[in-house]
Amino acid sequence: MSVTNISLNSSMGALAKTIARGKVAVLKTDKFFGTDELCVIGKLVEGAVSEEMFVCGDSSKKVVSVESKSGDRLCSKIGAQVVLMVAGVNKEEINVGEELHFEKTDVNKPKPMGRIIIA
């Protein structure tokens, strides 16, 4: 991996963290043996998609992992092919050619405070 790829991925990561919505056109769905998640192969149409995003309208359908040619855990390159593992979805619920809308509900989620130990 070159320095260009590292800097490009870090800038895309910052962009994906600020974008709270994304749309993916479904090309193929499949269920792997031994996993509860559904594998969705699609193209990113708009926005960005990252882990911990939810399918719009249902908070029980959550993106567990994202893989793409430009990196793992997130993708903000429009037109890129992405592989998503989505929990809480059956194969019959998603049709090929359909567009899935994702949103990040915890954009400004407060971080837990640590303890201060004075010895």
Secondary structure, DSSP 4 states (H G I P E B T S, - for coil): --HHHHHHHHHHHHHHHH--EEEEEEEEEEE-TT-SSEEEEEEEEEE-EETT-EETT-TT-EEEEEEETTEESEE--TT-EEEEEEET--GGGS-TT-EEEEE-S-TTPPPPPPP----
